[in-house]
Amino acid sequence: MRQPSPKADWPASWKNSYQFDLEEVFGHISNRGYAYAYDVRRRKTLDLLARGLPSPAKVLDIAAAQGNFSLSLAELGYRVTWNDLRDDLEGYVKLKHTSGDITYAPGNAFDLAFEELFDGVLITEVIEHVAHPDSFLAATARLVRPGGCIVMTTPNGAYFRNTLPRFSDCADPSIYESGQFKPDADGHIFLLYQDEIHRFALASGLVVEELQFFTNLLTNGHMKTSRLLRILPRRLVDAIEAGTQLLPMKVAERVLLQVGVRFRKPLEV
């Protein structure tokens, strides 16, 4: 992945994406909690996909923003289609592309249609931005071939500090439609719980093949632990993160901030 040289005449979306990239992939870290948590999520996502779907499978990356996962997968030998609602980001992603098979299909995730189904789809940090997460997962499932998989990461609704509403308790989710698709944490609408994930999967014709919780308070720099990140070596932070991922499921879902899921679409009988 190439680090582009910023230009004064770049669109605002490119400039904003570049600032995120400095933290996420180019190593210019000012917020350790953000950068460490992103790295954990990136590694977890790629691992969930690789163990469920080896390259050179055909993968769609929905709401892929500046394309870091798309480009990484292309470099690993996957045949990738990048998607985002913000079509102006396509040019920025192309600046960073150095190798691998990647095509571009900007547009609303609910309206996507392709001539061929995909072997796999990524939906990383997107389902929490939609007013109808159950419908979103169902729409995603329709893009996957039988036997294929979907890898999803999203903030964990059962995390003890979560204050956002539960989708299952909302009588009319349409009231949130005007505010959906907004980027970053300010755009979060619902954070999903484990029981909802399983229920949405069943309704979408999917099977939950693997579900993991990850990213602890320290890794994320949450609740003032960011001060510790200034003095603790990265290897120690990573070791603590690895240890907390081994917690019993009932404990992990309360104290870890993220959840990663690999869904499988069963073969047609």
C-alpha positions as CSV (number, residue, x, y, z in Angstrom):
1,M,0.0,0.0,0.0
2,R,1.5,3.3,-1.1
3,Q,1.4,6.4,1.2
4,P,0.3,9.3,-1.0
5,S,1.7,12.7,-0.9
6,P,-1.1,15.2,0.2
7,K,-1.9,18.0,-2.1
8,A,-3.5,21.4,-1.3
9,D,-6.2,20.8,-4.0
10,W,-7.4,17.5,-2.6
11,P,-11.1,17.2,-1.8
12,A,-11.9,17.5,1.9
13,S,-12.8,13.8,2.0
14,W,-9.4,12.9,0.8
15,K,-7.7,15.1,3.4
16,N,-9.8,13.7,6.2
17,S,-9.1,10.1,5.0
18,Y,-5.4,10.8,4.9
19,Q,-5.4,11.9,8.6
20,F,-7.1,8.7,9.6
21,D,-4.5,6.7,7.4
22,L,-1.6,8.3,9.2
23,E,-2.9,6.7,12.5
24,E,-4.2,3.5,10.9
25,V,-1.6,2.3,8.4
26,F,1.3,4.7,8.0
27,G,2.6,4.7,11.6
28,H,2.3,8.4,12.5
29,I,0.5,7.7,15.8
30,S,-0.7,10.5,18.0
31,N,-3.6,8.6,19.6
32,R,-2.3,5.2,20.7
33,G,-5.7,3.9,21.9
34,Y,-7.2,4.5,18.5
35,A,-4.3,3.2,16.5
36,Y,-3.8,0.1,18.7
37,A,-7.6,-0.8,18.6
38,Y,-7.6,-0.3,14.8
39,D,-4.7,-2.7,14.4
40,V,-6.4,-5.3,16.6
41,R,-9.6,-5.0,14.6
42,R,-7.7,-5.2,11.3
43,R,-5.8,-8.3,12.3
44,K,-8.9,-10.0,13.7
45,T,-10.9,-9.2,10.5
46,L,-8.2,-10.6,8.1
47,D,-7.8,-13.7,10.3
48,L,-11.6,-14.4,10.4
49,L,-11.7,-14.1,6.6
50,A,-8.6,-16.0,5.8
51,R,-9.6,-19.0,8.0
52,G,-13.0,-19.1,6.4
53,L,-12.1,-18.2,2.9
54,P,-8.7,-18.6,1.4
55,S,-7.4,-16.5,-1.5
56,P,-7.9,-16.0,-4.5
57,A,-11.6,-15.8,-3.5
58,K,-13.8,-13.0,-4.8
59,V,-14.6,-10.5,-1.9
60,L,-16.8,-7.5,-1.7
61,D,-15.8,-4.8,0.9
62,I,-18.9,-2.8,1.8
63,A,-18.6,0.8,3.1
64,A,-14.8,0.4,2.7
65,A,-14.0,4.1,3.1
66,Q,-10.4,4.7,2.3
67,G,-9.9,1.1,1.4
68,N,-7.3,-0.2,3.8
69,F,-9.0,-3.6,4.2
70,S,-9.7,-3.7,0.4
71,L,-6.1,-3.0,-0.5
72,S,-4.7,-5.4,2.1
73,L,-6.9,-8.2,0.8
74,A,-5.9,-7.5,-2.8
75,E,-2.2,-7.7,-1.8
76,L,-3.0,-11.1,-0.2
77,G,-4.3,-12.4,-3.5
78,Y,-8.0,-11.9,-3.1
79,R,-10.1,-10.5,-6.0
80,V,-11.6,-7.5,-4.3
81,T,-14.5,-5.1,-5.1
82,W,-14.4,-1.9,-3.1
83,N,-17.6,-0.1,-2.2
84,D,-18.6,3.0,-0.4
85,L,-21.5,5.5,-0.4
86,R,-18.9,8.3,-0.9
87,D,-17.9,7.8,-4.5
88,D,-15.3,10.5,-4.4
89,L,-13.1,8.3,-2.2
90,E,-12.5,5.9,-5.1
91,G,-9.8,8.2,-6.5
92,Y,-8.1,8.3,-3.1
93,V,-8.0,4.5,-2.8
94,K,-6.5,4.3,-6.3
95,L,-3.6,6.6,-5.1
96,K,-2.7,4.0,-2.5
97,H,-3.1,0.9,-4.7
98,T,0.2,-0.8,-5.5
99,S,-0.6,-4.5,-6.3
100,G,-3.4,-7.0,-6.5
101,D,-6.8,-7.3,-8.2
102,I,-9.3,-4.6,-7.1
103,T,-12.3,-3.1,-8.8
104,Y,-14.6,-0.3,-7.7
105,A,-18.4,-0.2,-7.2
106,P,-19.5,2.9,-5.2
107,G,-23.1,3.2,-4.1
108,N,-25.6,2.6,-1.4
109,A,-25.1,-0.8,0.2
110,F,-28.9,-1.5,0.2
111,D,-29.0,-1.0,-3.6
112,L,-26.0,-3.0,-4.7
113,A,-26.5,-5.6,-7.4
114,F,-23.9,-7.6,-9.3
115,E,-24.0,-10.1,-12.2
116,E,-22.2,-12.7,-10.0
117,L,-22.4,-13.5,-6.3
118,F,-19.3,-13.1,-4.1
119,D,-17.4,-15.8,-2.2
120,G,-17.2,-13.4,0.7
121,V,-18.3,-10.0,1.9
122,L,-16.7,-7.7,4.6
123,I,-18.9,-5.4,6.7
124,T,-16.5,-3.9,9.1
125,E,-17.8,-1.1,11.4
126,V,-20.9,-0.4,9.2
127,I,-23.9,-2.2,10.6
128,E,-24.0,0.1,13.7
129,H,-24.5,3.1,11.3
130,V,-27.8,1.8,9.8
131,A,-31.4,2.2,11.1
132,H,-32.3,-1.4,10.1
133,P,-29.4,-3.7,10.9
134,D,-31.5,-6.8,10.4
135,S,-32.4,-5.7,6.8
136,F,-28.8,-4.7,6.2
137,L,-27.5,-8.1,7.0
138,A,-30.2,-9.7,4.9
139,A,-29.3,-7.5,1.9
140,T,-25.7,-8.4,2.4
141,A,-26.5,-12.1,2.5
142,R,-28.1,-11.9,-0.9
143,L,-24.8,-10.9,-2.4
144,V,-23.0,-14.1,-1.2
145,R,-23.0,-17.4,-3.0
146,P,-24.1,-20.5,-1.1
147,G,-21.2,-21.8,0.8
148,G,-19.7,-18.3,1.0
149,C,-19.2,-16.2,4.1
150,I,-19.6,-12.7,5.6
151,V,-17.2,-11.3,8.1
152,M,-18.5,-8.5,10.3
153,T,-17.0,-6.4,13.0
154,T,-19.0,-3.9,15.1
155,P,-18.9,-2.3,18.6
156,N,-20.3,-4.7,21.2
157,G,-23.7,-3.8,22.5
158,A,-23.2,-5.8,25.7
159,Y,-20.1,-3.8,26.7
160,F,-20.8,-2.4,30.2
161,R,-20.3,1.2,29.2
162,N,-22.6,1.2,26.2
163,T,-25.5,3.7,26.4
164,L,-27.0,3.4,22.9
165,P,-30.5,1.9,22.5
166,R,-31.0,-1.7,21.8
167,F,-32.4,-2.4,18.3
168,S,-34.8,-5.1,19.7
169,D,-36.3,-2.6,22.1
170,C,-37.0,0.0,19.4
171,A,-40.6,0.0,18.3
172,D,-40.0,2.1,15.1
173,P,-36.4,2.1,13.9
174,S,-37.4,4.3,10.9
175,I,-37.1,7.3,13.2
176,Y,-33.4,7.0,12.8
177,E,-33.3,6.7,9.0
178,S,-32.5,10.4,8.5
179,G,-29.4,10.1,10.6
180,Q,-28.0,6.8,9.2
181,F,-24.8,6.4,7.2
182,K,-23.0,9.0,9.1
183,P,-19.3,8.1,9.5
184,D,-17.3,7.7,12.8
185,A,-18.6,7.1,16.3
186,D,-21.1,10.0,16.1
187,G,-23.0,8.0,13.5
188,H,-23.6,5.0,15.7
189,I,-27.3,4.2,16.0
190,F,-27.6,0.7,17.5
191,L,-24.9,-1.5,19.0
192,L,-25.7,-5.2,18.5
193,Y,-26.0,-7.8,21.2
194,Q,-25.1,-11.5,20.8
195,D,-28.7,-12.7,20.8
196,E,-29.6,-10.2,18.1
197,I,-26.6,-11.3,15.9
198,H,-27.8,-14.9,16.1
199,R,-31.4,-13.9,15.4
200,F,-30.5,-11.7,12.4
201,A,-28.4,-14.5,11.0
202,L,-31.2,-17.0,11.2
203,A,-33.6,-14.6,9.5
204,S,-31.1,-13.9,6.7
205,G,-30.4,-17.6,6.0
206,L,-27.0,-17.5,7.6
207,V,-25.2,-19.5,10.2
208,V,-22.9,-18.0,12.9
209,E,-19.7,-19.9,12.3
210,E,-17.5,-18.0,14.7
211,L,-18.0,-15.2,17.1
212,Q,-15.2,-13.5,19.1
213,F,-15.0,-10.5,21.4
214,F,-11.8,-8.3,21.4
215,T,-10.3,-4.9,22.3
216,N,-10.1,-4.3,26.0
217,L,-10.1,-1.0,27.9
218,L,-6.3,-0.6,27.8
219,T,-5.9,-1.4,24.1
220,N,-8.5,1.2,23.3
221,G,-7.3,3.8,25.8
222,H,-10.8,3.9,27.3
223,M,-11.6,5.4,30.7
224,K,-8.4,7.3,31.0
225,T,-6.1,4.3,30.4
226,S,-4.7,6.3,27.5
227,R,-2.3,7.7,30.1
228,L,-0.9,4.2,30.6
229,L,-0.4,3.7,26.9
230,R,2.1,6.6,26.9
231,I,4.5,4.5,29.1
232,L,3.7,0.9,28.6
233,P,5.6,-1.0,25.8
234,R,3.4,-2.1,22.9
235,R,4.3,-5.7,23.4
236,L,2.8,-5.6,26.9
237,V,-0.4,-4.0,25.6
238,D,-0.7,-6.7,23.0
239,A,0.0,-9.4,25.5
240,I,-2.8,-8.1,27.8
241,E,-5.1,-7.9,24.8
242,A,-4.4,-11.5,23.8
243,G,-5.1,-12.6,27.4
244,T,-8.4,-10.8,27.7
245,Q,-9.5,-12.4,24.4
246,L,-9.3,-15.8,26.3
247,L,-11.8,-14.7,28.9
248,P,-15.0,-16.8,29.3
249,M,-17.6,-15.6,26.8
250,K,-20.0,-14.3,29.5
251,V,-17.2,-12.1,30.9
252,A,-15.7,-11.1,27.5
253,E,-19.0,-9.8,26.2
254,R,-19.3,-7.4,29.1
255,V,-15.7,-6.0,29.2
256,L,-14.5,-6.1,25.6
257,L,-15.5,-3.3,23.2
258,Q,-15.7,-5.1,19.8
259,V,-17.2,-8.2,18.4
260,G,-16.2,-10.1,15.2
261,V,-18.4,-12.6,13.5
262,R,-18.0,-14.9,10.5
263,F,-21.3,-16.0,9.1
264,R,-21.7,-18.8,6.6
265,K,-24.3,-19.1,3.9
266,P,-25.3,-22.8,3.8
267,L,-25.0,-24.7,0.6
268,E,-28.3,-25.1,-1.2
269,V,-29.9,-28.5,-0.8
